[in-house]
Amino acid sequence: MSGDPDPRYVLHRVTPSEWVINDRRYESHDPRHVVASVYEYADTEVEVVWLRDLPLAVRYATATEVLEEVTRVQDSSRATRPIAIPHLP
């Protein structure tokens, strides 16, 4: 994970076996604030309910791994500059 002092996505534990991933870009009363709910499925596996349309898996090893994946996917969408399309003569 990056050492960003003010990350966009944060993981919050709700119960001993449940977490939510919040998008800090939106206020807490905004429905877009919660990105996913993460539930402990087994001792070595968590299950994710995505509340946004993200092309990601529904099972991971840990809740932290889910957070890292969301951060990676969302940051990679803005990682490169737009590619210029040459015009026809």
C-alpha positions as CSV (number, residue, x, y, z in Angstrom):
1,M,0.0,0.0,0.0
2,S,1.1,3.5,-0.6
3,G,2.3,5.7,2.2
4,D,-0.3,8.4,1.4
5,P,-0.9,10.3,4.6
6,D,-4.5,11.1,3.5
7,P,-5.7,8.1,1.5
8,R,-8.9,8.3,-0.5
9,Y,-10.2,4.9,0.6
10,V,-10.2,3.7,4.2
11,L,-11.1,0.5,5.9
12,H,-13.3,0.7,9.0
13,R,-14.1,-2.3,11.3
14,V,-17.8,-2.4,12.1
15,T,-17.9,-5.6,14.1
16,P,-15.2,-8.2,14.9
17,S,-16.0,-9.9,11.6
18,E,-17.3,-7.1,9.4
19,W,-15.7,-4.0,7.7
20,V,-16.7,-1.3,5.3
21,I,-14.5,0.5,2.8
22,N,-15.3,4.2,2.6
23,D,-14.5,6.7,-0.1
24,R,-13.4,9.9,1.6
25,R,-14.2,11.9,-1.5
26,Y,-17.8,11.9,-0.5
27,E,-19.5,13.0,2.8
28,S,-20.7,10.3,5.2
29,H,-24.4,11.0,4.4
30,D,-23.7,10.5,0.6
31,P,-24.6,6.9,-0.6
32,R,-21.4,6.9,-2.6
33,H,-19.4,7.1,0.6
34,V,-19.5,3.3,1.2
35,V,-17.7,1.3,-1.6
36,A,-18.0,-2.2,-0.2
37,S,-18.9,-4.3,2.8
38,V,-16.4,-7.0,3.8
39,Y,-17.4,-10.0,5.8
40,E,-15.2,-12.7,7.4
41,Y,-16.1,-15.8,5.6
42,A,-13.6,-18.1,7.2
43,D,-10.4,-17.7,9.3
44,T,-8.4,-17.1,6.1
45,E,-11.0,-15.7,3.7
46,V,-13.3,-12.7,3.5
47,E,-16.3,-12.1,1.2
48,V,-17.1,-8.7,-0.4
49,V,-20.4,-7.2,-1.3
50,W,-19.6,-4.4,-3.8
51,L,-21.8,-1.3,-3.7
52,R,-20.1,0.1,-6.8
53,D,-19.7,-1.4,-10.2
54,L,-16.1,-2.5,-9.9
55,P,-14.6,-5.5,-11.8
56,L,-13.2,-7.1,-8.7
57,A,-13.4,-10.5,-7.1
58,V,-15.8,-11.3,-4.2
59,R,-13.4,-13.3,-2.1
60,Y,-10.0,-12.3,-0.7
61,A,-7.6,-13.5,2.0
62,T,-8.0,-10.4,4.2
63,A,-9.9,-7.2,4.4
64,T,-6.7,-5.2,3.9
65,E,-6.1,-7.0,0.6
66,V,-9.6,-5.8,-0.5
67,L,-8.7,-2.2,0.4
68,E,-5.4,-2.5,-1.5
69,E,-7.2,-3.8,-4.6
70,V,-9.7,-1.0,-4.6
71,T,-7.0,1.6,-4.3
72,R,-5.0,-0.1,-7.1
73,V,-7.9,-0.3,-9.5
74,Q,-9.2,3.2,-8.9
75,D,-5.7,4.8,-9.1
76,S,-4.7,3.0,-12.2
77,S,-7.7,4.5,-14.1
78,R,-6.0,7.9,-13.8
79,A,-2.4,6.7,-14.0
80,T,-1.7,7.8,-17.6
81,R,-2.3,10.9,-19.7
82,P,-4.8,10.7,-22.5
83,I,-3.5,9.3,-25.7
84,A,-3.8,11.8,-28.6
85,I,-5.5,10.4,-31.7
86,P,-4.0,11.7,-34.9
87,H,-6.4,13.5,-37.3
88,L,-6.7,12.5,-40.9
89,P,-5.1,14.9,-43.5
